[in-house]
Amino acid sequence: MNNFPFYNFTIVGAGASGLWLAYALLENGLLENNTLCIVESDQAKENDRTWCYWASQALAPQSMVSKEWQWIRHGQGKKEVVTLAPYRYFHVRSADFYAQMKATLKNCKSIEWKFEKVVDVSEGSHHAVVKTSNEVWLSDRVFVSTWLTQPKQHELFLWQSFVGWRVKTTRPVFNDNSMSMMDFDVAQSTATQFMYELPYSKDEALVEMTRFGAEKLSTAEAEVSLREYMSKKGCAYEIMEVETGAIPMTPQFDVTEKSQSATDRIIFIGTPAGAIKPTTGFGFKRMYAHANAMAHALKNKTKLPTLHRKLRFRVYDILLLQILKSHPYRGKEIFERLFSTQPIQRILKFLDEETEITEEIAIFARLPIGLFLRSLIVYMFKS
């Protein structure tokens, strides 16, 4: 295999996790004496999604943030406005993220881009072997952020599917100082469904219909709710952009090990590595943290970090997923009770898996505990 091209690092997939890792390798000086190949199958990425996260400050580089909110519309009817402090809710357009990351990486002579589909990654005698439809090369480390073959679906599997409209109205109808996160004032059908509203200005916003369920939300179904939602604004509007997507909600990608060997050649990142929290679909901030931890470990030649999660948080997610699967009509009740009985800061801290057990007891004490206990029994007998 000595005649094949060689790269010290290869990143398969140039989405959020792949570009975060490339950026972290560059920022940590790991590309000064090493080469990196970034291979992606889709060269013409556009504004195909929206990434949001909450934090006390924006992830670097901050200039990719298109909008941030310090207030959330909360409570019944989303009429009460409460502060998110010390958090802020940040919005990143994928087009801005792709453009900024690629512009930064473009100046590094150690990086080579390939626009091909990877069909196989395997362990060689001394290196990892990367195969595309057209060529083969060797690499010391291959970071894989996408599935090369579709994994078998776990028995506990739902979809977070969504359809969003970026709309511009003919008069100011939005409060661009606050956003709403989960508005359940929509038909629930046979799944848990809600709306997001992220106002960019007084006459422009992203309104998005989201479903937690076994079946994906169709565009036709979503448009009914989106039109009804916008009709309540009482003015004409133009649909400027449409975004659709589906995120797997499953525990099957959870990682139980806290680290992996420093000598491993094939390393999963992103969704296959468990970056997406099963019950929320958020993963952008976790991918950023994992990329920085990975670069730090490579630089210091220590064990490689995983996206390990504490057992109790994995169990909480499993219990909620079981409820959403078996009793989808109860999802609205659970989430509305959560948001009406807990400070928003505690909820966000809990979703970040940073709460103490005493805080978690306070949360579950105000939820339909019998439903969770029955779900726990099902979980224990299946384990």
C-alpha positions in Angstrom: 0.0 0.0 0.0 3.0 2.3 -0.1 2.0 3.7 -3.5 -1.2 5.2 -2.1 -1.5 8.9 -1.1 -1.1 9.5 2.7 -2.6 12.1 5.0 -2.0 12.3 8.8 -5.7 13.1 9.3 -8.9 12.4 7.3 -12.3 13.8 8.1 -15.2 12.1 6.4 -18.1 14.6 6.1 -17.9 18.4 6.2 -21.0 19.1 8.3 -20.9 20.7 11.8 -18.9 18.0 13.6 -16.4 17.6 10.7 -15.8 21.4 10.3 -15.6 22.0 14.0 -12.9 19.3 14.2 -10.9 20.7 11.3 -11.1 24.2 12.9 -9.9 22.8 16.3 -7.0 21.0 14.6 -6.0 24.2 13.0 -6.4 26.3 16.1 -4.3 23.9 18.2 -1.4 23.9 15.7 -1.9 20.3 14.7 -1.8 21.2 11.0 1.6 22.9 11.1 3.4 19.6 10.5 0.6 17.3 9.6 -1.7 17.0 6.6 -5.5 16.8 6.6 -7.9 15.5 3.9 -11.5 16.7 4.2 -13.8 14.6 2.0 -17.5 15.3 1.5 -20.0 14.1 -1.0 -22.0 17.4 -1.3 -19.9 20.3 -2.6 -22.8 22.7 -3.0 -24.0 23.0 0.6 -26.5 25.8 1.0 -28.5 27.1 4.0 -29.9 23.7 4.6 -30.5 23.9 8.3 -30.6 26.1 11.4 -28.4 25.4 14.4 -29.4 26.8 17.8 -27.9 26.5 21.2 -28.0 28.2 24.6 -24.8 29.3 26.5 -23.5 32.2 28.6 -21.5 33.3 25.6 -21.3 32.5 21.9 -19.0 29.8 20.6 -16.0 31.0 18.8 -15.8 32.4 16.2 -18.7 34.6 17.4 -19.2 36.3 14.0 -21.1 33.3 12.7 -24.0 34.0 15.0 -26.8 35.7 13.1 -29.1 36.4 16.0 -29.3 36.0 19.8 -32.1 36.4 22.3 -31.9 37.0 26.0 -35.7 36.6 26.6 -38.1 33.8 26.0 -41.9 33.9 25.8 -43.0 31.5 28.4 -46.1 30.1 30.2 -49.7 29.7 29.0 -50.2 31.2 25.6 -46.5 32.2 25.5 -47.5 35.7 26.7 -45.2 35.9 29.7 -41.7 37.1 28.8 -38.9 35.9 31.1 -35.1 36.3 31.1 -32.8 33.5 30.0 -29.9 35.0 32.0 -27.2 33.8 32.5 -27.9 32.1 29.2 -28.6 33.5 25.8 -30.1 31.6 22.9 -28.0 31.8 19.8 -29.0 31.2 16.2 -26.5 30.1 13.5 -27.5 29.8 9.8 -25.7 26.8 8.3 -24.8 28.8 5.2 -22.9 31.3 7.5 -21.2 28.5 9.4 -20.1 26.7 6.2 -18.8 29.9 4.6 -16.9 31.1 7.6 -15.3 27.7 8.4 -14.3 27.1 4.9 -12.9 30.6 4.4 -10.7 30.0 7.5 -9.6 26.5 6.5 -9.0 27.5 2.9 -5.8 29.5 3.9 -4.2 26.4 5.4 -1.9 24.7 2.9 -1.9 21.4 4.8 -5.6 20.8 4.0 -6.8 19.1 0.8 -10.5 18.9 0.0 -12.0 16.0 -1.9 -15.6 15.9 -3.2 -16.4 12.3 -3.4 -18.4 9.6 -1.6 -16.5 7.5 0.8 -17.6 3.8 0.4 -15.4 2.2 3.0 -13.0 2.9 5.9 -11.0 0.0 7.3 -7.9 -0.8 9.4 -4.7 -1.6 7.4 -1.6 -3.1 8.8 -0.1 0.3 9.7 -2.7 2.9 8.7 -6.4 3.3 8.2 -7.5 2.8 4.6 -10.1 5.2 3.0 -11.9 4.1 -0.2 -14.1 6.3 -2.4 -15.7 5.4 -5.7 -12.6 6.7 -7.5 -9.5 6.4 -5.3 -7.8 5.0 -2.2 -5.6 6.7 0.4 -4.0 6.0 3.8 -4.3 8.0 7.0 -3.1 7.8 10.5 -6.5 8.9 11.8 -9.9 8.9 10.1 -12.7 10.8 11.8 -16.1 9.6 10.5 -19.1 11.9 10.9 -21.6 10.1 8.7 -22.9 6.6 8.3 -21.1 4.7 5.5 -23.9 2.0 5.8 -27.3 2.7 7.4 -27.3 1.3 10.9 -30.1 -1.1 12.0 -32.8 0.8 13.7 -33.0 0.4 17.5 -36.3 -0.8 18.9 -36.7 2.5 20.8 -36.6 4.9 17.9 -38.5 8.1 17.1 -38.0 11.0 14.7 -37.7 14.7 15.5 -38.9 16.0 12.1 -39.5 19.6 11.3 -40.6 22.0 8.5 -39.8 25.7 8.9 -40.6 28.8 7.0 -38.5 32.0 7.1 -41.2 34.6 6.6 -41.3 38.3 6.0 -44.5 40.1 6.9 -46.0 43.2 5.4 -46.1 45.0 8.8 -44.2 44.5 12.1 -45.8 41.6 14.1 -42.9 40.0 15.8 -41.2 40.9 19.1 -37.6 40.4 18.0 -36.3 40.7 21.6 -37.7 37.3 22.6 -38.2 33.8 21.1 -40.6 30.9 21.9 -39.2 27.4 22.2 -42.1 25.0 22.5 -45.5 26.3 21.7 -48.0 23.4 22.0 -51.0 25.4 20.7 -51.2 23.1 17.7 -53.0 19.9 16.9 -51.2 16.9 18.5 -52.5 14.3 16.1 -50.9 10.9 17.0 -47.6 12.5 18.0 -46.2 15.3 20.2 -46.1 18.5 18.1 -45.2 22.1 18.7 -44.0 25.4 17.1 -40.9 27.4 17.4 -40.8 31.1 16.7 -37.4 32.8 16.2 -37.9 36.5 15.3 -34.9 38.1 13.5 -36.7 41.5 13.3 -40.1 42.9 13.8 -41.2 41.7 10.3 -39.0 38.6 9.8 -38.9 35.3 11.6 -38.4 31.6 11.4 -41.6 29.7 12.3 -41.1 26.0 12.5 -43.4 23.1 13.1 -41.8 20.1 14.9 -42.9 16.6 15.6 -41.6 14.0 18.0 -43.0 10.7 16.7 -42.6 7.4 15.0 -43.7 8.9 11.6 -42.0 11.9 10.1 -43.9 15.1 9.7 -44.9 15.6 6.1 -44.6 19.0 4.3 -48.3 19.0 3.6 -49.2 18.4 7.3 -46.8 21.0 8.5 -48.0 23.6 6.0 -51.6 23.4 7.5 -50.3 24.3 10.9 -47.8 26.9 9.7 -50.6 28.7 7.7 -52.9 28.6 10.7 -50.1 29.9 12.9 -49.3 32.8 10.5 -53.0 33.6 10.0 -53.1 34.6 13.7 -50.6 37.4 12.9 -53.3 39.1 10.9 -51.2 40.2 7.9 -49.8 39.0 4.6 -46.4 37.4 4.4 -43.8 36.0 2.0 -42.1 32.7 2.5 -38.4 33.5 1.9 -36.9 30.1 2.7 -38.0 26.6 3.7 -36.1 24.2 5.8 -37.0 20.6 6.4 -35.2 17.8 8.3 -35.4 14.8 10.5 -33.2 13.9 13.5 -33.1 10.4 15.0 -34.3 10.2 18.6 -32.8 7.0 20.0 -30.4 5.8 22.7 -28.6 3.5 20.3 -25.7 5.9 19.7 -25.1 6.6 23.4 -21.4 5.9 24.4 -20.8 4.2 27.7 -17.0 4.5 27.7 -15.4 7.8 28.9 -12.5 7.5 26.5 -10.9 5.5 23.7 -7.4 4.4 23.0 -4.9 7.0 22.0 -3.8 4.6 19.2 -7.3 4.1 17.6 -7.2 4.9 13.9 -10.9 5.1 13.1 -12.9 7.5 15.3 -16.5 8.4 15.1 -17.6 12.0 15.6 -21.0 13.8 15.3 -24.3 11.9 15.3 -22.7 8.4 15.0 -20.6 9.2 18.1 -23.7 10.2 20.2 -23.5 14.0 19.7 -27.2 14.4 19.5 -29.1 14.3 22.7 -31.9 11.8 22.0 -34.8 13.8 23.6 -34.0 17.3 22.3 -32.1 16.9 19.0 -29.5 19.6 20.1 -25.9 18.7 19.3 -24.2 21.7 17.9 -22.6 22.8 21.2 -21.6 19.2 22.0 -19.9 18.8 18.7 -17.9 22.0 19.3 -16.8 20.7 22.8 -15.9 17.3 21.5 -13.8 18.7 18.7 -11.8 20.9 21.1 -11.3 18.0 23.5 -10.2 15.7 20.6 -7.7 18.2 19.3 -6.3 18.7 22.9 -5.9 14.9 23.3 -4.2 14.5 20.0 -1.8 17.4 20.8 -1.0 15.9 24.2 -1.0 12.3 23.0 -3.5 11.2 25.7 -6.6 9.0 25.5 -9.2 10.2 23.0 -12.4 11.7 24.5 -15.8 10.3 23.7 -19.3 11.8 24.0 -19.9 9.8 27.2 -23.0 10.7 29.2 -23.7 10.0 32.8 -25.9 6.9 33.3 -28.8 8.7 35.0 -29.2 11.2 32.1 -29.2 8.3 29.6 -31.9 6.6 31.7 -34.0 9.9 31.8 -33.9 10.1 28.0 -34.9 6.4 27.6 -37.9 6.8 29.9 -39.1 9.9 28.1 -38.6 8.3 24.7 -40.6 5.2 25.9 -43.4 7.5 27.0 -43.4 9.5 23.7 -43.5 6.2 21.8 -46.2 4.4 23.8 -48.2 7.5 24.9 -47.6 10.2 22.3 -50.6 12.2 23.5 -49.0 12.7 26.9 -46.0 14.5 25.5 -47.7 17.9 25.5 -48.8 17.4 29.1 -45.2 16.6 30.2 -43.5 19.4 28.5 -46.1 22.0 29.4 -45.9 21.0 33.0 -42.1 21.1 32.9 -42.1 24.6 31.5 -44.8 25.9 33.9 -43.4 24.5 37.1 -39.6 25.1 36.7 -37.4 28.1 36.1 -36.2 28.2 32.5 -32.6 28.3 33.7 -33.1 25.0 35.6 -34.7 23.4 32.5 -31.8 24.5 30.3 -29.2 23.3 32.8 -31.0 20.0 33.0 -31.1 19.6 29.2 -27.3 20.3 29.3 -27.0 17.5 31.8 -25.4 19.8 34.4 -27.9 19.6 37.2 -27.4 18.0 40.6 -29.7 15.1 41.7 -31.5 17.4 44.1 -32.5 19.6 41.2 -33.6 16.6 39.2 -35.8 15.4 42.1 -37.4 18.8 42.1 -38.1 18.5 38.4 -39.6 15.0 38.4 -41.6 15.7 41.5 -43.8 18.1 39.4 -44.2 15.8 36.4 -46.7 12.8 36.1 -44.4 10.6 38.2 -46.6 7.5 37.8 -46.1 7.6 34.0 -42.3 7.8 34.5 -42.3 5.0 37.1 -44.2 2.7 34.7 -41.7 3.5 32.0 -38.9 2.8 34.5 -40.4 -0.7 35.2 -40.6 -1.4 31.5 -36.9 -0.3 31.1 -35.7 -2.4 34.0 -37.4 -5.6 32.7 -36.0 -5.0 29.2 -32.5 -4.4 30.5 
